[in-house]
Amino acid sequence: MNIWPQIEADDIGAEIFDLAAEIFPICRSITGDGVRQTLDILGRHIDLARHEVPSGSPAFDWTIPNEWVIRDAFIKDKAGRRIVDFAASNLHVLNYSAPVHATIALAELKQHVFTLPEQPDLIPYRTSYYAERWGFCMSHKQLIALPEGEYEVCIDSELKDGSLSYGEHLHRGNSDREILLYAHICHPSLANDNCSGLALLTCLARHLQGRTTRYSYRFVFAPGTIGSLAWLSRNEDKVPAIDHGLVVSCVGDGGGPTYKRSRRGIAIIDRAMIHVVQHSGFANQKLLDFSPYGYDERQFCSPGFNMPVGLFQRSAFATFPEYHTSADNLDFIRPEHLASSYRMISDALEIIEKDWTPLNLSPKGEPQLGRRGLYADTGGNKSTGQNAMALLWVLNLADGSNSLLAIAERSGIAFSDIARAAGRLREAGLLAEA
């Protein structure tokens, strides 16, 4: 039996999309009430432990910054009209912007405005977490249309002594060995990056409740980079128990799928995810080697930890035109893409849960499958069916050194078919666990 119930794709896709839509409007950052509000919503679906790491706390070579508070922001023209309004889009403010209230000329204003000349209709997403400055983001088309004159600029923000927030959910399995599932929670109104990942993992954790599993599952929702560093610096004692891990982001669009290997490159999570992606049926699948640039997998895979943690996405970050712009909205992600991402992740976890190493109990030649009801009773066909091939591959490679995943990889047959064949052979008395 699958550890995740077989939910209709339309149902799971709609469930994930609805949760992503609920958290989409919130202005998140690496600290602040936006993260807490998001954790409140996720906590209505799963039991979520909340952690606050005080400003100034060390996280290895980093320090938890002051907490950012943002209340309002605008640019007004000489008639007093808000031509840029934080209330209309939280992308309009440089994330972590210092406060400002002044009247300045257009030339000076332009020095504090970020645009995308190559995408003139879109608002960019920009941050200044560790260098204090103020700024706005707007469409390039709007910027170049501004007439000369003076403009009132106001960013009602504050950088104060506070804390960094993250959430954690633990599903306890039959073993204390763990699988880590991580999604960054620091981006504001960007649907794919990463409302999609937060919603998908929350739904995954919710469906896991009440299920019996071999592994324990640790779900962490924390800000990018500084959040994973904060978690690692406070949980080094938990790291040795983590056998597999996956960072999840950008899982709501129709690209890819894309899997980036862990630093180890041949970890079980790498092999399971690669197997699932290769059997996904998607034409644009991409398998990437590890690099030290990306999302939080690079912290988990840093040399001091070298954890078996990969990255799963649909379109890879920074490769799609909507990335870090106002076009990454709820129209960009679709329930059907969220559903297929959910299924690929759960299929990979199913492999990890159900993998075992078989031993052929009748290894001298092929055992007679027909008299055991495992083989067609009429021979001579030009082709042998997939089910029969799965049986033959399992028997041939079940020498006590190959797991079911290894057999699936070598045979090119889907793990689910190999596992099913191994189960039938075991029931027939032809296999035992090595």
Secondary structure, 3 states (H helix, E strand, C coil): CCCCCCCCHHHHHHHHHHHHHHHCCCCCCCCCHHHHHHHHHHCCCCCCEEEEEECCCEECCEECCCEEEEEEEEEECCCCCEEEECCCCHHHECECCCCEEEEEEHHHHHCCEECCCCCCCCCECCECCCCCCCCEECCHHHHHCCCCCEEEEEEEEEEECCEEEEEEEEECCCCCCEEEEEEECCCCCCHHHHHHHHHHHHHHHHHHCCCCCCCEEEEEEECCCHHHHHHHHHCCCCHHHEEEEEEECCCCCCCCCEEECCCCCCCHHHHHHHHHHHCCCCCCCEEECCCCCCCCHHHHCCCCCCCCEEEEECCCCCCCCCCCECCCCCCCCCHHHHHHHHHHHHHHHHHHHHCCCEEECCCCCCCCCHHHCCCCCCCCCCCCCHHHHHHHHHHHHCECCCCHHHHHHHHCCCHHHHHHHHHHHHHCCCEEEC
